[in-house]
Amino acid sequence: MANSFSKLLIFMTAFAIATLSVNAMYLTVEGPVSGLLFNNGTINLGRIGPGESFYILASAATSNQSGATINIGWDTLEAVRLPAGWSSEASPLYQNPMKMKITVAPYAANGTYNLTLVAVNVGNYSKLGNLTFTASINVTPSVFAPSVTPTSLATGVGQPTNIKVAINNTGASDDPFLINVQGLPAWNVPTEVISKHDSANSYLYPVFIDEPGVYHFNLTINSTTSPLLHESFPITMVARSSLVNDFSATGQGVVLSPIIYEPAYAVMLLLSDIYHLVFK
């Protein structure tokens, strides 16, 4: 019995060592998701919008067949096979972490796509060869959920008033979005913002009008990389020349004067709120 147990222990140890040797080379993926991959492994990168670009980050460190750590084992990360219409840029040589770029076809149909990627030991200098893996990603336009507040506001003439724009980006891309307004006669400047992947971000967009009246306009949020990623929100703004509305707009608006006047803006906003609370 003891002899059989010893043989079994030796077999299991040898099997573990052999398995470790086969799987000694690895790739540590750091973005847009995290994961540890061996040769011919698979990883799901999440979601991406049609036409968007995203980056895959991976550590250059690995180990060789004997298990010794090599800090710069992988020299570049590149694509072997991509879906039709997609493009890629390999990571620069000897970059750590490696960072490669992939761009989805502009009008890619919804669905899950597989990409064949490879970590390369250039010239096999470290005797690693290449590590090939499959990355899957789901293409869908439902990768960002924007919201706008308020959608109805009162302001003073010529006074900037902020509209809060929130973007919940559930995709793998750090996508630039352009915030703009359509339908206002006054000059309002478009603003470009970067919405980080897998995060919720808020931005303040200032609007103003130079004539009294009731204005109906749209605030638009458009991806700068994909024509399929866009939203529009109807806004109503009442512009009046009155002390109360001037106080309200100044308190909520963009501070154009030196910072020492900020307490005055706060007081103006407080007086406006008290007026509306008591008399409205």
N, C-alpha and C positions, 0 to 999 in steps of 0.2 A: 504493500500500500504506500509506504514512504517513498519507495523508488518511483512508483507511478506519479505520485504527487510532485516529486522533484522534476521528473520529465515534463509534466504539465507546466510547472513554473518556468522552466527553461524555455519551453515553447512560447508561452505567453510573453515572456521578456523579449525573446527574439522577435516576435511579431510586433510588439510595441516599438522596438528600436527600428524595425524595418518600416513601419508605418510613419514614424517620426522622420526617418530619412527621406521617404518619398515626399512627405508634406513639409519638408524643412523650408523650402522657398515659399514665401507668402507675400501678399500685397495688402497693405493697410490703407483702405479707402477712408478719406476724411471728409469728403463733401461731394454732392449735396446731402448724402447720408453717410453713415459710418458703417464699416464692415471689414472683416478679415477674410481674405480670399486666398485659396490655393489654386494651382493650375487647373483649368477647365471649370472653375467655380462660377457661380451666378450671383447677381445682386440686383435688387429692384431699386431704382433711383427716384421713384415717386411719379409726380405728374409734371407735365410741361405743356404750354400752349403752342399752337401751330405758329411757326415763324420765329419763335423765341430761341434765344441762345442760352446755354448753361455751361458751367464748368465742372469738371470732375477733378477733385484734388486727391492725391495719394502720396504717401510717404515713400521716399527713395530707399529707406532702410529695409533690410530683409535679412535672411540667414542663408548660408549655403547648405549643401547636402550633408555636411558634417555637423551642422547646427551652430556654426560660428556666426556671430552677428556681423553684418556688413552695413555700415552707415550709409554709404552711397552705392547700393547694389544695383538699383534700377536707374537708368540714365535718362529715359524718356517714356512717356505714355502716349500711345497713338491708336488710331482706329484701323482695324483690318477690314471690317465690313459694316456698311451703314445702309439704311433704307434709301430708296431712290429719291433724289432731290435734297437729301441731307448733306451737310458738309462738316468738316472738322479741321482743327488746327492742333498738331501735336504739341506737347509741352516742350519748352526749350531744353536743350541738352544740359544735364547736370543740375537742373533746378530742383530744389527741395523745400517744401513739398512740390511734387510735379503737378502741373495745372494745365489740362488740355481743354479746348473749347469745342463744343458741338452745337450746330445750328440746325433746327428742325426745318423741314420744307415749309414754305409759306402757307400752303393750303393743305397740309397733311390731314388726312381723314382721321376721325376719332378712332382710337384703338391702342392696343399695346404693341410696341415695337421692340425688337431685339437688336442690340448692337454688339459686335464682336470687337473687343479691345485687347491690347497687349501691352504689358510692361516689358521693356527691352533693356537687356544688358549689352550695350553696344560693343561689338567685337568679342563678346563673351569673355571680357577681360576678367571678370570675377567668377567665371565658370558657372554662371547661373542660367545661361540660355535665355529664353523668353517665358513669360507667364501669361497665358491667354485666358480670358474670362468673358462671360456674357453679361451684359447690362441690359435690363429691360426697363422701359419707361412708358407711361401712359399719356398719350396725346389727347388733350381736351381743352376747349376754350374756357371751361369752368375752373380756372386757376386763380381768379382774384374776385373778391367780393367787396366792392366799394360802398361807402355810405357818405351822405352829406348832411350837415346841420349848421345853421337852421335852413329850412327851405322857404321860410317867410320872415322878412326882416324889415325894420324901419331904420332909416339913416338920415343924416344931415347931408345937405348938398355939398359936394366937394370933399366929404370926409370919407376916408377909406374904412371899410368894415370887413372884418375877417369872416370867411366861411371855412368851417372845419371839414376837411376831406380825410376820411379814414379808408385805408386800403388793407384788406386782409389777403396777403399773398400766400396761397397754399401750394404754389408750384415750386419747381427747382431752379427757376431763373431769378436773378436780381434784375428785374425788368425796369427800364426807365419808362415813366408815364408822363404825359403832357396834360396839365390841368389848364383849362381855358374856359372862357365864357363866350356865348353867342347870343346876340340880340340886345346888347347894351350899346347906346350911342357914344358913351364915354370911352376913352382910351384905356383898356385894361390889358396887362402884359401876360402872355402865357408863361407858365412855370413848369420846368421839368424837375421831377423828383425820382429818386431811386427807391423802389420797393424791394426790400430784401426778401429772399426766398424763405418760405415757411415762417413768416412772421407778420404781425400786424403793426402798421405804422400810421401816424396821423400827421397831417400837414395843414398849415393855415394859408388860405388863398385870399388876398385882399381884393375887394371890388369897390368901385366908387362911381358916382354919377354926378354930373355937373349942372343938371337942371331938375327942378322939382317935378314930381309926377309919380305915377305907378308904373313899374316896369316888370315885364314878364320875360325872363330869359332862361337859357339853359347853361348849366355848368357841365362841361364835358371832361371825361377822363379817358385818354387814349394811349394805348401802348405805342411806343415809338418803333417797335420791332415787328408787331403783328397787327394787321388791319382788322383781324377778327376779335381783338380784345379791346372793347370800348364800352363805355356807359355814359348816359346823359341824364341829368336831373333837372326838372323844372324848378325855377326859383322865382319868387315874387318879392320885389323890393319896393318899398314906399320911401321916396325921398322928399323931405320937407325942410324948409328953412325955418327952424324954430330952435329956441335955446335948449329945450329938453332933448330934441332929436340930435342936436349938435353935441350935447353932453354924452348921449348914449353912443353915438357913432365914434366920438373921440375916445371914449373909454374902452370900446371894443376894437378900435381900429389899429392900424399899424402906427407905431410911434415914429414920427418923422423928426421930432425935436430931440435935443440932448436928453440923456437919461435922467437928469436932475428933475425933469418935469413929469416923470412917471407918477409920483404921488398925486399930482394935480389931475392926471388922467383917471386915476382910481377914484378920486373924489367926484369927478364929473359923472363917472359911471354909476357910483352909489347914489348920487342925487337923482339921476335919471330913473334908476330902479325904484327908488322911494316914490317918485312922482307917479310912475305907472302903477305901483302897488296901491297907493292911496286914492288916486283920482280915476283910475280906469275901471 
